Amino acid sequence: MSLIKEFKEFALRGNVVDMAVGVIIGGAFNQIITSLVEDIITPLVLNPALKMADLTDLAKLTIPGTAIKYGNFLSTCISFLIIAFCLFMMIKIINKLNKKDKDEKEQDSTPKPPSQEELLTEIRDLLKNK
C-alpha cells in the first residue's frame, strides 16, 4: 500500500501537474504555430519567390539524376526560421507584459512615509525658504 501512496504523492505534486499542463499547452501551441507558418506566413513569403523562379512547388527542386530533394530541405529550414522568429517575438511581448506588471507591483508596494515625516519635511523646506 505504501507504493501506491508514494506514487499518488509523486503524481499529484504541484510541479508534476504544472509540467503536465505545460506539455499539453505546448502541444496545442505547436499546432497553432505550425498552422500560422504553413498556412499563412510561408505562402506569403514563398509564393512570390517561387513565381519569380518559375516554380510551383519546392519539392520539385532536386539534384538531377538523384533522389536528393533539396527543395524540401530548404522549405523546412525556412519554416524553422519563421517559427523561431515568431516564438522570439511572442516571448519578447510576454516578457514586456511581465515587466510592466512587475513595475506596477513595485510602484504599488512602495511604502508611503508616515504623516509625521511628511510634516517634518514640509517644515524643513519652509524653514529653508525663509
N, CA and C atoms as a LAMMPS dump frame, in Angstrom:
ITEM: TIMESTEP
0
ITEM: NUMBER OF ATOMS
390
ITEM: BOX BOUNDS ff ff ff
-5.0000000000000000e+02 5.0000000000000000e+02
-5.0000000000000000e+02 5.0000000000000000e+02
-5.0000000000000000e+02 5.0000000000000000e+02
ITEM: ATOMS id mol type element x y z
1 1 1 N 0.816 -1.199 0
2 1 2 C 0 0 0
3 1 3 C 0.856 1.258 0
4 2 1 N 2.035 1.204 0.544
5 2 2 C 2.879 2.391 0.612
6 2 3 C 3.37 2.81 -0.782
7 3 1 N 3.54 1.847 -1.68
8 3 2 C 3.962 2.166 -3.039
9 3 3 C 2.894 3.014 -3.744
10 4 1 N 1.639 2.657 -3.572
11 4 2 C 0.545 3.416 -4.179
12 4 3 C 0.483 4.805 -3.562
13 5 1 N 0.672 4.876 -2.256
14 5 2 C 0.647 6.174 -1.58
15 5 3 C 1.789 7.064 -2.067
16 6 1 N 2.985 6.494 -2.224
17 6 2 C 4.129 7.254 -2.729
18 6 3 C 3.879 7.75 -4.142
19 7 1 N 3.317 6.857 -4.981
20 7 2 C 3.036 7.254 -6.355
21 7 3 C 2.01 8.379 -6.396
22 8 1 N 0.974 8.28 -5.563
23 8 2 C -0.052 9.32 -5.511
24 8 3 C 0.566 10.657 -5.101
25 9 1 N 1.433 10.654 -4.108
26 9 2 C 2.1 11.88 -3.678
27 9 3 C 2.973 12.444 -4.794
28 10 1 N 3.674 11.549 -5.51
29 10 2 C 4.525 11.998 -6.619
30 10 3 C 3.686 12.589 -7.751
31 11 1 N 2.637 11.874 -8.149
32 11 2 C 1.835 12.281 -9.307
33 11 3 C 1.053 13.556 -9.043
34 12 1 N 0.682 13.775 -7.809
35 12 2 C -0.128 14.949 -7.504
36 12 3 C 0.697 16.108 -6.959
37 13 1 N 2.002 15.948 -6.969
38 13 2 C 2.876 17.035 -6.548
39 13 3 C 2.693 18.204 -7.516
40 14 1 N 2.763 19.397 -7.023
41 14 2 C 2.48 20.592 -7.82
42 14 3 C 3.311 20.712 -9.076
43 15 1 N 4.629 20.478 -8.989
44 15 2 C 5.469 20.679 -10.165
45 15 3 C 5.211 19.627 -11.238
46 16 1 N 4.779 18.432 -10.871
47 16 2 C 4.463 17.405 -11.871
48 16 3 C 3.196 17.788 -12.623
49 17 1 N 2.207 18.256 -11.895
50 17 2 C 0.96 18.68 -12.539
51 17 3 C 1.228 19.894 -13.432
52 18 1 N 2.011 20.846 -12.945
53 18 2 C 2.358 22.016 -13.764
54 18 3 C 3.078 21.604 -15.039
55 19 1 N 3.983 20.642 -14.921
56 19 2 C 4.714 20.178 -16.097
57 19 3 C 3.762 19.518 -17.093
58 20 1 N 2.822 18.715 -16.593
59 20 2 C 1.86 18.067 -17.482
60 20 3 C 1.013 19.101 -18.219
61 21 1 N 0.569 20.111 -17.5
62 21 2 C -0.214 21.178 -18.134
63 21 3 C 0.645 21.889 -19.179
64 22 1 N 1.91 22.131 -18.854
65 22 2 C 2.812 22.78 -19.801
66 22 3 C 3.004 21.969 -21.077
67 23 1 N 3.119 20.66 -20.934
68 23 2 C 3.293 19.799 -22.112
69 23 3 C 2.041 19.833 -22.982
70 24 1 N 0.888 19.774 -22.357
71 24 2 C -0.37 19.792 -23.121
72 24 3 C -0.542 21.139 -23.826
73 25 1 N -0.309 22.225 -23.104
74 25 2 C -0.417 23.557 -23.709
75 25 3 C 0.622 23.703 -24.815
76 26 1 N 1.824 23.173 -24.592
77 26 2 C 2.874 23.242 -25.607
78 26 3 C 2.477 22.525 -26.885
79 27 1 N 1.817 21.372 -26.751
80 27 2 C 1.344 20.644 -27.935
81 27 3 C 0.318 21.44 -28.711
82 28 1 N -0.614 22.048 -27.986
83 28 2 C -1.63 22.868 -28.651
84 28 3 C -0.993 24.103 -29.281
85 29 1 N -0.041 24.703 -28.575
86 29 2 C 0.646 25.88 -29.096
87 29 3 C 1.444 25.516 -30.346
88 30 1 N 2.025 24.321 -30.365
89 30 2 C 2.767 23.845 -31.534
90 30 3 C 1.861 23.788 -32.758
91 31 1 N 0.636 23.319 -32.574
92 31 2 C -0.299 23.249 -33.695
93 31 3 C -0.641 24.648 -34.205
94 32 1 N -0.801 25.589 -33.297
95 32 2 C -1.12 26.96 -33.701
96 32 3 C 0.03 27.562 -34.502
97 33 1 N 1.248 27.414 -33.993
98 33 2 C 2.417 27.982 -34.68
99 33 3 C 2.631 27.3 -36.023
100 34 1 N 2.491 25.975 -36.067
101 34 2 C 2.666 25.252 -37.329
102 34 3 C 1.643 25.729 -38.361
103 35 1 N 0.413 25.889 -37.961
104 35 2 C -0.616 26.373 -38.879
105 35 3 C -0.317 27.795 -39.332
106 36 1 N 0.103 28.641 -38.398
107 36 2 C 0.455 30.019 -38.752
108 36 3 C 1.552 30.049 -39.807
109 37 1 N 2.569 29.229 -39.606
110 37 2 C 3.703 29.225 -40.532
111 37 3 C 3.329 28.592 -41.866
112 38 1 N 2.731 27.39 -41.826
113 38 2 C 2.456 26.659 -43.064
114 38 3 C 1.314 27.263 -43.881
115 39 1 N 0.296 27.802 -43.195
116 39 2 C -0.893 28.251 -43.904
117 39 3 C -0.918 29.75 -44.201
118 40 1 N -0.15 30.53 -43.452
119 40 2 C -0.226 31.982 -43.639
120 40 3 C 1.12 32.581 -44.049
121 41 1 N 2.13 32.419 -43.194
122 41 2 C 3.387 33.129 -43.414
123 41 3 C 4.188 32.544 -44.581
124 42 1 N 4.346 31.232 -44.613
125 42 2 C 5.154 30.621 -45.673
126 42 3 C 4.59 30.913 -47.058
127 43 1 N 3.275 30.776 -47.293
128 43 2 C 2.774 31.144 -48.622
129 43 3 C 3.016 32.613 -48.966
130 44 1 N 2.9 33.493 -47.968
131 44 2 C 3.147 34.908 -48.232
132 44 3 C 4.597 35.173 -48.61
133 45 1 N 5.512 34.427 -47.992
134 45 2 C 6.938 34.633 -48.253
135 45 3 C 7.391 33.86 -49.486
136 46 1 N 6.974 32.6 -49.59
137 46 2 C 7.499 31.743 -50.654
138 46 3 C 6.814 31.918 -52.008
139 47 1 N 5.52 32.191 -52.017
140 47 2 C 4.829 32.276 -53.311
141 47 3 C 5.442 33.312 -54.241
142 48 1 N 5.738 34.523 -53.78
143 48 2 C 6.388 35.471 -54.705
144 48 3 C 7.764 34.983 -55.174
145 49 1 N 8.524 34.358 -54.274
146 49 2 C 9.846 33.863 -54.658
147 49 3 C 9.73 32.713 -55.654
148 50 1 N 8.762 31.833 -55.449
149 50 2 C 8.565 30.713 -56.372
150 50 3 C 8.102 31.211 -57.741
151 51 1 N 7.257 32.22 -57.767
152 51 2 C 6.794 32.761 -59.044
153 51 3 C 7.948 33.397 -59.81
154 52 1 N 8.833 34.083 -59.075
155 52 2 C 9.989 34.692 -59.736
156 52 3 C 10.911 33.629 -60.318
157 53 1 N 10.989 32.458 -59.677
158 53 2 C 11.862 31.384 -60.157
159 53 3 C 11.121 30.434 -61.097
160 54 1 N 9.89 30.752 -61.456
161 54 2 C 9.057 29.904 -62.317
162 54 3 C 8.896 28.496 -61.747
163 55 1 N 8.661 28.4 -60.447
164 55 2 C 8.402 27.126 -59.787
165 55 3 C 7.027 27.174 -59.142
166 56 1 N 6.437 26.009 -58.994
167 56 2 C 5.159 25.951 -58.301
168 56 3 C 5.281 25.233 -56.967
169 57 1 N 6.34 24.437 -56.805
170 57 2 C 6.5 23.662 -55.574
171 57 3 C 7.985 23.446 -55.301
172 58 1 N 8.389 23.675 -54.054
173 58 2 C 9.796 23.458 -53.704
174 58 3 C 10.192 21.984 -53.777
175 59 1 N 9.235 21.092 -53.641
176 59 2 C 9.55 19.662 -53.686
177 59 3 C 10.102 19.251 -55.046
178 60 1 N 9.849 20.054 -56.077
179 60 2 C 10.35 19.733 -57.409
180 60 3 C 11.826 20.065 -57.575
181 61 1 N 12.386 20.797 -56.612
182 61 2 C 13.814 21.105 -56.68
183 61 3 C 14.609 19.873 -56.242
184 62 1 N 15.243 19.235 -57.198
185 62 2 C 16.063 18.059 -56.903
186 62 3 C 17.38 18.175 -57.658
187 63 1 N 18.347 17.412 -57.182
188 63 2 C 19.606 17.327 -57.915
189 63 3 C 19.378 16.323 -59.045
190 64 1 N 19.602 16.733 -60.284
191 64 2 C 19.316 15.846 -61.413
192 64 3 C 20.046 14.501 -61.289
193 65 1 N 19.313 13.426 -61.555
194 65 2 C 19.885 12.084 -61.537
195 65 3 C 19.965 11.481 -60.139
196 66 1 N 19.456 12.169 -59.143
197 66 2 C 19.481 11.639 -57.773
198 66 3 C 18.094 11.797 -57.157
199 67 1 N 17.955 11.219 -55.982
200 67 2 C 16.689 11.351 -55.259
201 67 3 C 16.784 12.421 -54.173
202 68 1 N 17.816 13.24 -54.248
203 68 2 C 18.016 14.273 -53.233
204 68 3 C 17.085 15.445 -53.525
205 69 1 N 16.165 15.686 -52.6
206 69 2 C 15.194 16.765 -52.751
207 69 3 C 15.61 17.922 -51.848
208 70 1 N 16.469 18.754 -52.344
209 70 2 C 16.931 19.87 -51.518
210 70 3 C 15.86 20.942 -51.366
211 71 1 N 14.85 20.909 -52.203
212 71 2 C 13.738 21.855 -52.076
213 71 3 C 12.965 21.641 -50.782
214 72 1 N 12.721 20.367 -50.432
215 72 2 C 12.048 20.074 -49.165
216 72 3 C 12.885 20.545 -47.987
217 73 1 N 14.189 20.336 -48.085
218 73 2 C 15.087 20.769 -47.014
219 73 3 C 15.044 22.29 -46.861
220 74 1 N 15.077 23.005 -47.989
221 74 2 C 15.003 24.469 -47.942
222 74 3 C 13.682 24.928 -47.33
223 75 1 N 12.6 24.267 -47.702
224 75 2 C 11.291 24.615 -47.167
225 75 3 C 11.244 24.4 -45.655
226 76 1 N 11.811 23.3 -45.194
227 76 2 C 11.845 23.013 -43.766
228 76 3 C 12.703 24.026 -43.021
229 77 1 N 13.825 24.403 -43.596
230 77 2 C 14.699 25.404 -42.96
231 77 3 C 14.004 26.755 -42.872
232 78 1 N 13.319 27.149 -43.929
233 78 2 C 12.591 28.418 -43.926
234 78 3 C 11.478 28.383 -42.885
235 79 1 N 10.767 27.259 -42.803
236 79 2 C 9.714 27.121 -41.797
237 79 3 C 10.287 27.225 -40.395
238 80 1 N 11.436 26.578 -40.163
239 80 2 C 12.08 26.644 -38.854
240 80 3 C 12.432 28.08 -38.493
241 81 1 N 13.014 28.807 -39.426
242 81 2 C 13.394 30.194 -39.149
243 81 3 C 12.172 31.059 -38.846
244 82 1 N 11.094 30.832 -39.566
245 82 2 C 9.876 31.603 -39.325
246 82 3 C 9.295 31.259 -37.96
247 83 1 N 9.26 29.973 -37.615
248 83 2 C 8.753 29.552 -36.306
249 83 3 C 9.616 30.135 -35.193
250 84 1 N 10.935 30.063 -35.35
251 84 2 C 11.838 30.603 -34.325
252 84 3 C 11.619 32.099 -34.153
253 85 1 N 11.44 32.825 -35.246
254 85 2 C 11.211 34.262 -35.161
255 85 3 C 9.875 34.564 -34.483
256 86 1 N 8.825 33.814 -34.835
257 86 2 C 7.513 34.021 -34.205
258 86 3 C 7.588 33.768 -32.697
259 87 1 N 8.253 32.69 -32.3
260 87 2 C 8.402 32.402 -30.878
261 87 3 C 9.2 33.495 -30.18
262 88 1 N 10.255 33.965 -30.822
263 88 2 C 11.057 35.048 -30.252
264 88 3 C 10.197 36.276 -30.004
265 89 1 N 9.384 36.643 -30.997
266 89 2 C 8.538 37.825 -30.851
267 89 3 C 7.488 37.623 -29.758
268 90 1 N 6.904 36.435 -29.682
269 90 2 C 5.901 36.17 -28.652
270 90 3 C 6.522 36.229 -27.259
271 91 1 N 7.695 35.654 -27.092
272 91 2 C 8.369 35.678 -25.797
273 91 3 C 8.759 37.096 -25.436
274 92 1 N 9.186 37.863 -26.432
275 92 2 C 9.539 39.263 -26.189
276 92 3 C 8.327 40.046 -25.696
277 93 1 N 7.174 39.831 -26.31
278 93 2 C 5.944 40.506 -25.89
279 93 3 C 5.542 40.067 -24.482
280 94 1 N 5.617 38.764 -24.212
281 94 2 C 5.261 38.255 -22.885
282 94 3 C 6.191 38.836 -21.825
283 95 1 N 7.485 38.903 -22.119
284 95 2 C 8.438 39.481 -21.161
285 95 3 C 8.136 40.954 -20.91
286 96 1 N 7.756 41.676 -21.97
287 96 2 C 7.424 43.094 -21.81
288 96 3 C 6.193 43.248 -20.92
289 97 1 N 5.18 42.408 -21.125
290 97 2 C 3.977 42.467 -20.294
291 97 3 C 4.297 42.11 -18.85
292 98 1 N 5.14 41.087 -18.649
293 98 2 C 5.525 40.701 -17.293
294 98 3 C 6.297 41.824 -16.608
295 99 1 N 7.17 42.498 -17.357
296 99 2 C 7.95 43.593 -16.785
297 99 3 C 7.028 44.741 -16.386
298 100 1 N 6.031 45.033 -17.232
299 100 2 C 5.083 46.101 -16.922
300 100 3 C 4.317 45.764 -15.636
301 101 1 N 3.882 44.508 -15.513
302 101 2 C 3.175 44.089 -14.299
303 101 3 C 4.079 44.182 -13.081
304 102 1 N 5.329 43.789 -13.254
305 102 2 C 6.281 43.829 -12.145
306 102 3 C 6.54 45.272 -11.719
307 103 1 N 6.696 46.173 -12.693
308 103 2 C 6.914 47.588 -12.379
309 103 3 C 5.718 48.174 -11.635
310 104 1 N 4.498 47.812 -12.076
311 104 2 C 3.298 48.308 -11.405
312 104 3 C 3.229 47.797 -9.971
313 105 1 N 3.587 46.531 -9.758
314 105 2 C 3.574 45.97 -8.41
315 105 3 C 4.604 46.659 -7.532
316 106 1 N 5.784 46.969 -8.09
317 106 2 C 6.814 47.653 -7.315
318 106 3 C 6.365 49.059 -6.946
319 107 1 N 5.689 49.736 -7.871
320 107 2 C 5.204 51.08 -7.569
321 107 3 C 4.133 51.036 -6.486
322 108 1 N 3.27 50.043 -6.566
323 108 2 C 2.22 49.905 -5.561
324 108 3 C 2.786 49.541 -4.196
325 109 1 N 3.873 48.791 -4.187
326 109 2 C 4.424 48.324 -2.925
327 109 3 C 5.359 49.335 -2.273
328 110 1 N 5.638 50.467 -2.962
329 110 2 C 6.494 51.494 -2.369
330 110 3 C 5.753 52.101 -1.182
331 111 1 N 6.312 51.958 0.013
332 111 2 C 5.581 52.457 1.183
333 111 3 C 5.605 53.984 1.242
334 112 1 N 4.478 54.551 1.602
335 112 2 C 4.397 55.999 1.775
336 112 3 C 4.965 56.324 3.149
337 113 1 N 5.678 57.436 3.242
338 113 2 C 6.201 57.802 4.559
339 113 3 C 5.053 58.193 5.477
340 114 1 N 5.248 57.988 6.746
341 114 2 C 4.19 58.361 7.699
342 114 3 C 3.925 59.859 7.657
343 115 1 N 2.796 60.246 8.106
344 115 2 C 2.404 61.65 8.042
345 115 3 C 3.354 62.542 8.853
346 116 1 N 3.938 62.015 9.926
347 116 2 C 4.885 62.805 10.707
348 116 3 C 6.098 63.19 9.865
349 117 1 N 6.585 62.226 9.097
350 117 2 C 7.74 62.51 8.245
351 117 3 C 7.391 63.534 7.172
352 118 1 N 6.215 63.428 6.618
353 118 2 C 5.784 64.4 5.599
354 118 3 C 5.721 65.803 6.199
355 119 1 N 5.153 65.886 7.39
356 119 2 C 5.046 67.194 8.036
357 119 3 C 6.424 67.767 8.357
358 120 1 N 7.3 66.921 8.86
359 120 2 C 8.646 67.389 9.177
360 120 3 C 9.393 67.843 7.918
361 121 1 N 9.19 67.129 6.825
362 121 2 C 9.824 67.502 5.557
363 121 3 C 9.291 68.851 5.079
364 122 1 N 8.002 69.054 5.186
365 122 2 C 7.419 70.332 4.771
366 122 3 C 7.94 71.473 5.64
367 123 1 N 8.017 71.242 6.936
368 123 2 C 8.526 72.268 7.85
369 123 3 C 9.972 72.611 7.512
370 124 1 N 10.768 71.586 7.253
371 124 2 C 12.173 71.808 6.887
372 124 3 C 12.278 72.639 5.619
373 125 1 N 11.462 72.282 4.626
374 125 2 C 11.502 73.028 3.364
375 125 3 C 11.058 74.483 3.555
376 126 1 N 10.065 74.701 4.388
377 126 2 C 9.617 76.081 4.659
378 126 3 C 10.696 76.878 5.373
379 127 1 N 11.385 76.252 6.317
380 127 2 C 12.455 76.94 7.034
381 127 3 C 13.632 77.27 6.106
382 128 1 N 13.901 76.402 5.151
383 128 2 C 14.987 76.656 4.182
384 128 3 C 14.625 77.852 3.298
385 129 1 N 13.382 77.988 2.938
386 129 2 C 12.938 79.064 2.048
387 129 3 C 12.967 80.433 2.726
388 130 1 N 12.914 80.488 4.063
389 130 2 C 12.908 81.783 4.768
390 130 3 C 14.253 82.354 4.862
